[in-house]
Amino acid sequence: MQTTHVTERLTEALAPEAEAHGLELVAVEQTGGRGMPVIRVLLDCEEGIGLDTVAGANEWVSAVVEAQDPFTHPYTLEVSSPGIDRPLTKPVDFERFAGQTATIKSGGVQNRHTWTGTLVGLDGDDVVLCVDGSDTRIALEAIQKARLKGVVDFSKGRGQQ
């Protein structure tokens, strides 16, 4: 999966700190242009992450990022949960979330760049995704971006009062 030098460096620095705080570093993302880049740090934990935990993490995340001094110009730092469209960034994620729907963007498999289907898991260095009833293998190294496809069911709880 593709990363930048800045996100690699920040991931290496933030991962042990997150673990020390009982959290999982899901991803470090860089967006925005050169004039005002945004560094997004996504944290989670097994029971889910709440607003108080994110707010508390903001202090140590800021300290780690500042120590790395990623840019010589201003940038924005965002610390948040991964949300329902959680990025899949590590090989273990493709096993952990097997059975869930995911969207994967790759360098091109079978003349196709975007795949949506049910995660089957990992087989060696390939992610296996069931698309339209058939298993498709996508090499981990070819994956540019992968996310769970979140589903919100607004019908739950209706009629219960």
Secondary structure as UniProt FT lines:
FT   HELIX           5..20
FT   TURN            21..22
FT   STRAND          24..31
FT   STRAND          38..44
FT   TURN            46..47
FT   HELIX           51..68
FT   STRAND          76..80
FT   TURN            84..85
FT   HELIX           91..96
FT   TURN            97..99
FT   STRAND          101..109
FT   TURN            110..111
FT   STRAND          112..123
FT   TURN            124..125
FT   STRAND          126..131
FT   TURN            132..133
FT   STRAND          134..139
FT   HELIX           140..142
FT   STRAND          143..148
FT   TURN            154..159
//
